[in-house]
């Protein structure tokens, strides 16, 4: 995958968070392998691996949404987006960003007190290991949601001049198109001559 270029301080923060999340996936795999070894080879299962992998997996999931927003890889109905005029594409982008801002405001408004209580009371998971997963994860959801919203607004500002000019093919798409042309024996000259 070819990553979207990083522009601005927020893209840099998002990029760094995504790299930590990538490392966390490897750590999850390692601790799960450790659990398998301890449980089935030494017959001494751990009490912490399952909860730790859930905890870290939640962090990875949250940061994946932030990374997807920075990469502009969120869901878009391109068939509709491509057939409307440029000014309407900008309206779509404005509305999309507005809905993200409204959703975040409503979620933070509705979830702030519960997250604050979980953090202040250091709410725990309720298992044998009893980690403070709710105490950390509930506030983290709100923080990441705010970061995703700031990233969406940043994307809108950074991409405003490019909006409505059609979809540019990234390097990966260009390579796939070239591969399809080669497989079908079509050259650029054939295309220029109208397929003759």
ZAVEXSE-401411 format. One line per field, with one value per residue (C-alpha): residue in three letters; x, y, z; residue number from 1. Coordinates in steps of 0.1 Angstrom, whole numbers. Example, Ala and Ser with C-alpha at 12.3 -4.5 7.8 and 13.67 -1.06 7.14 Angstrom:
2
res	c(ala / ser)
x	c(123 / 137)
y	c(-45 / -11)
z	c(78 / 71)
n	c(1 / 2)
//
This chain:
196
res	c(unk / unk / unk / unk / unk / unk / unk / unk / unk / unk / unk / unk / unk / unk / unk / unk / unk / unk / unk / unk / unk / unk / unk / unk / unk / unk / unk / unk / unk / unk / unk / unk / unk / unk / unk / unk / unk / unk / unk / unk / unk / unk / unk / unk / unk / unk / unk / unk / unk / unk / unk / unk / unk / unk / unk / unk / unk / unk / unk / unk / unk / unk / unk / unk / unk / unk / unk / unk / unk / unk / unk / unk / unk / unk / unk / unk / unk / unk / unk / unk / unk / unk / unk / unk / unk / unk / unk / unk / unk / unk / unk / unk / unk / unk / unk / unk / unk / unk / unk / unk / unk / unk / unk / unk / unk / unk / unk / unk / unk / unk / unk / unk / unk / unk / unk / unk / unk / unk / unk / unk / unk / unk / unk / unk / unk / unk / unk / unk / unk / unk / unk / unk / unk / unk / unk / unk / unk / unk / unk / unk / unk / unk / unk / unk / unk / unk / unk / unk / unk / unk / unk / unk / unk / unk / unk / unk / unk / unk / unk / unk / unk / unk / unk / unk / unk / unk / unk / unk / unk / unk / unk / unk / unk / unk / unk / unk / unk / unk / unk / unk / unk / unk / unk / unk / unk / unk / unk / unk / unk / unk / unk / unk / unk / unk / unk / unk)
x	c(0 / 12 / 6 / -10 / 16 / 19 / 12 / 11 / 17 / -15 / -5 / 28 / 11 / -13 / 16 / 35 / 4 / -2 / 34 / 30 / -2 / 17 / 42 / 14 / 0 / 34 / 34 / -1 / 11 / 42 / 22 / -4 / 24 / 38 / 3 / 1 / 36 / 28 / -6 / 1 / 38 / 44 / 8 / 10 / -15 / -12 / -40 / -30 / -24 / -61 / -69 / -37 / -44 / -79 / -66 / -40 / -63 / -87 / -60 / -50 / -86 / -90 / -58 / -67 / -97 / -74 / -50 / -78 / -90 / -54 / -50 / -84 / -93 / -127 / -158 / -170 / -197 / -174 / -200 / -222 / -192 / -178 / -209 / -217 / -202 / -171 / -191 / -214 / -184 / -172 / -207 / -204 / -171 / -184 / -214 / -194 / -170 / -199 / -216 / -183 / -180 / -216 / -212 / -181 / -197 / -227 / -205 / -182 / -212 / -229 / -199 / -177 / -192 / -191 / -155 / -145 / -161 / -143 / -110 / -115 / -127 / -100 / -126 / -113 / -122 / -134 / -113 / -85 / -59 / -83 / -66 / -80 / -92 / -124 / -106 / -81 / -101 / -133 / -115 / -92 / -122 / -132 / -97 / -92 / -126 / -117 / -84 / -102 / -125 / -96 / -79 / -111 / -112 / -75 / -80 / -108 / -86 / -55 / -75 / -99 / -81 / -79 / -116 / -137 / -110 / -118 / -101 / -63 / -49 / -22 / 9 / -7 / -38 / -15 / 5 / -27 / -39 / -6 / -6 / -42 / -30 / 0 / -21 / -45 / -17 / -29 / -3 / -6 / -5 / -35 / -54 / -44 / -56 / -89 / -82 / -74)
y	c(0 / 35 / 58 / 92 / 120 / 135 / 172 / 191 / 184 / 163 / 139 / 134 / 126 / 102 / 85 / 80 / 66 / 42 / 29 / 22 / 3 / -18 / -27 / -36 / -61 / -79 / -78 / -93 / -122 / -127 / -128 / -151 / -175 / -172 / -182 / -212 / -224 / -219 / -236 / -265 / -272 / -263 / -267 / -235 / -210 / -173 / -152 / -120 / -127 / -128 / -95 / -79 / -89 / -75 / -43 / -38 / -49 / -22 / 4 / -9 / -8 / 28 / 40 / 22 / 45 / 75 / 61 / 54 / 90 / 104 / 81 / 91 / 54 / 57 / 46 / 69 / 63 / 70 / 61 / 90 / 113 / 109 / 119 / 151 / 185 / 199 / 223 / 195 / 173 / 201 / 202 / 164 / 169 / 197 / 177 / 146 / 166 / 184 / 150 / 138 / 169 / 165 / 128 / 135 / 163 / 141 / 112 / 133 / 150 / 117 / 97 / 122 / 117 / 79 / 80 / 104 / 82 / 51 / 70 / 86 / 53 / 33 / 9 / -26 / -55 / -79 / -109 / -128 / -104 / -75 / -48 / -13 / -17 / 4 / 31 / 36 / 26 / 47 / 80 / 69 / 63 / 99 / 112 / 92 / 103 / 139 / 133 / 116 / 147 / 171 / 149 / 150 / 188 / 190 / 167 / 190 / 221 / 204 / 189 / 218 / 229 / 193 / 185 / 179 / 172 / 136 / 107 / 106 / 71 / 63 / 43 / 10 / 17 / 28 / -4 / -25 / -7 / -12 / -49 / -53 / -35 / -58 / -89 / -79 / -68 / -32 / -5 / 33 / 37 / 14 / 36 / 68 / 53 / 43 / 6 / -1)
z	c(0 / -8 / 21 / 17 / 21 / 55 / 56 / 88 / 125 / 129 / 101 / 118 / 152 / 134 / 116 / 148 / 166 / 137 / 140 / 177 / 168 / 143 / 169 / 194 / 169 / 170 / 208 / 209 / 187 / 209 / 242 / 226 / 215 / 251 / 265 / 241 / 252 / 289 / 287 / 264 / 269 / 305 / 316 / 336 / 319 / 326 / 340 / 322 / 285 / 274 / 291 / 279 / 243 / 246 / 260 / 234 / 206 / 216 / 213 / 179 / 168 / 179 / 163 / 131 / 127 / 131 / 106 / 81 / 84 / 78 / 48 / 34 / 32 / 49 / 30 / 3 / -24 / -53 / -80 / -68 / -60 / -95 / -114 / -96 / -105 / -86 / -64 / -52 / -44 / -21 / -5 / 1 / 18 / 39 / 50 / 57 / 79 / 96 / 104 / 119 / 141 / 152 / 160 / 180 / 199 / 208 / 218 / 240 / 255 / 263 / 273 / 292 / 327 / 324 / 311 / 339 / 365 / 351 / 353 / 387 / 403 / 384 / 371 / 366 / 343 / 370 / 362 / 381 / 368 / 371 / 349 / 346 / 310 / 314 / 333 / 305 / 274 / 280 / 281 / 253 / 230 / 235 / 230 / 198 / 185 / 190 / 172 / 143 / 140 / 141 / 114 / 93 / 95 / 87 / 57 / 45 / 48 / 32 / 3 / -4 / -36 / -49 / -42 / -72 / -96 / -100 / -83 / -88 / -92 / -66 / -75 / -66 / -88 / -117 / -114 / -115 / -146 / -163 / -154 / -169 / -201 / -204 / -198 / -225 / -249 / -250 / -254 / -248 / -286 / -290 / -266 / -283 / -317 / -302 / -297 / -333)
n	c(1 / 2 / 3 / 4 / 5 / 6 / 7 / 8 / 9 / 10 / 11 / 12 / 13 / 14 / 15 / 16 / 17 / 18 / 19 / 20 / 21 / 22 / 23 / 24 / 25 / 26 / 27 / 28 / 29 / 30 / 31 / 32 / 33 / 34 / 35 / 36 / 37 / 38 / 39 / 40 / 41 / 42 / 43 / 44 / 45 / 46 / 47 / 48 / 49 / 50 / 51 / 52 / 53 / 54 / 55 / 56 / 57 / 58 / 59 / 60 / 61 / 62 / 63 / 64 / 65 / 66 / 67 / 68 / 69 / 70 / 71 / 72 / 73 / 74 / 75 / 76 / 77 / 78 / 79 / 80 / 81 / 82 / 83 / 84 / 85 / 86 / 87 / 88 / 89 / 90 / 91 / 92 / 93 / 94 / 95 / 96 / 97 / 98 / 99 / 100 / 101 / 102 / 103 / 104 / 105 / 106 / 107 / 108 / 109 / 110 / 111 / 112 / 113 / 114 / 115 / 116 / 117 / 118 / 119 / 120 / 121 / 122 / 123 / 124 / 125 / 126 / 127 / 128 / 129 / 130 / 131 / 132 / 133 / 134 / 135 / 136 / 137 / 138 / 139 / 140 / 141 / 142 / 143 / 144 / 145 / 146 / 147 / 148 / 149 / 150 / 151 / 152 / 153 / 154 / 155 / 156 / 157 / 158 / 159 / 160 / 161 / 162 / 163 / 164 / 165 / 166 / 167 / 168 / 169 / 170 / 171 / 172 / 173 / 174 / 175 / 176 / 177 / 178 / 179 / 180 / 181 / 182 / 183 / 184 / 185 / 186 / 187 / 188 / 189 / 190 / 191 / 192 / 193 / 194 / 195 / 196)
//
